[in-house]
Amino acid sequence: MTQVLEQPVRPAPPLPYGAGRAARRRALLEWVAVHSLGVAAALFFTLPFVFVFLTSLMSDSQALSRDLVPHTWEWGNYRKVLDTPGFLTWWRNTLLYAGLGTALTVVSSVPVAYALAKFRFRGRDLSLMLVISMMMLPPQVVVIPMYLFWAKQLDLSGTLWPLIVPMAFGDAFSVFLLRQFLMTIPNEYVDAAKVDGCGDLRTLLRVVLPMAKPGIAAVALFQFFYAWNDYFGPQIYASENPGAWTLSYGLESFKGAHHTDWNLTMAATVLVMAPVILVFFFAQKAFVEGVTLTGVKG
């Protein structure tokens, strides 16, 4: 037998002294150069929130000064805001408006978007054009006839129902966004479900909806943010009844009553913004995925 002689592997020559530190410094500089614009943009959007939060924890006198950091952390400002008459009622009304309105929008928009994306019927393109045209229609154009209908004919002025009930009939932007997302789902899945004996409704519930969760999440978040921050609608229909005010409209009244107490005004602002920020923070992955995939196919 012939023996194979193994040649010893020579170790790599040692790096010069300080080479590792220079490589780390170079990598750090490259990271800063690549991410500097993103860091600057993040600071640009974050610093106003930090300023509002710090001001909300100042005393009455310090909030009127040029100080940026509280001398004493006045957490009791939030208790004063919550104890303001009507503030918790505004919270309840806003949750009702945003939560129920979002649920009704999603439930009513999904079937319409599914039909426009997967069904073949006469007038489908015309229906899609009508949906797009409704997106281009400014809400101020129909505000007067809508107000006359809800306030004079149905006598619902002073409530939030004129804002919630129309969401049960779909939303043009939500229908279009969902339709664009459903177009990215291959038709083979739908055809396979129908071959297995599923009807249209069962195919939608069992096959399409689980695959459309990112798109539905994006639509739900868009609608929730819109309803939570809506000021124009409550001003039109609920301004005459303080018991039906939402946070966005009640905050204006709160600011007028505490126009010199900037710490309390900032504390109320934080309490209004906090739920929206938390919802987006926990749902941003599904939101970004849904918005990104929506534009893949048109």
Stockholm file with secondary structure:
# STOCKHOLM 1.0

chainA/1-298         MTQVLEQPVRPAPPLPYGAGRAARRRALLEWVAVHSLGVAAALFFTLPFVFVFLTSLMSDSQALSRDLVPHTWEWGNYRKVLDTPGFLTWWRNTLLYAGLGTALTVVSSVPVAYALAKFRFRGRDLSLMLVISMMMLPPQVVVIPMYLFWAKQLDLSGTLWPLIVPMAFGDAFSVFLLRQFLMTIPNEYVDAAKVDGCGDLRTLLRVVLPMAKPGIAAVALFQFFYAWNDYFGPQIYASENPGAWTLSYGLESFKGAHHTDWNLTMAATVLVMAPVILVFFFAQKAFVEGVTLTGVKG
#=GR chainA/1-298 SS CCCCCCCCCCCCCCCCTTHHHHHHHHHHHHHHHHHHHHHHHHHHHHHHHHHHHHHHTSCHHHHTSSCSSCSSCCTHHHHHHHTSTTHHHHHHHHHHHHHHHHHHHHHHHHHHHHHHHHCCCTTHHHHHHHHHHHHHSCHHHHHHHHHIIIIIISCCTTSSHHHHGGGGGCCHHHHHHHHHHHTTSCHHHHHHHHHTTCCHHHHIIIIIHHHTHHHHHHHHHHHHHHHHHCCHHHHHHSTTCGGGCCHHHHHHHHHHHTSSCHHHHHHHHHHHHHHHHHHHHHHHHHHHHHHHHHTSCC
#=GC SS_cons         CCCCCCCCCCCCCCCCTTHHHHHHHHHHHHHHHHHHHHHHHHHHHHHHHHHHHHHHTSCHHHHTSSCSSCSSCCTHHHHHHHTSTTHHHHHHHHHHHHHHHHHHHHHHHHHHHHHHHHCCCTTHHHHHHHHHHHHHSCHHHHHHHHHIIIIIISCCTTSSHHHHGGGGGCCHHHHHHHHHHHTTSCHHHHHHHHHTTCCHHHHIIIIIHHHTHHHHHHHHHHHHHHHHHCCHHHHHHSTTCGGGCCHHHHHHHHHHHTSSCHHHHHHHHHHHHHHHHHHHHHHHHHHHHHHHHHTSCC
//
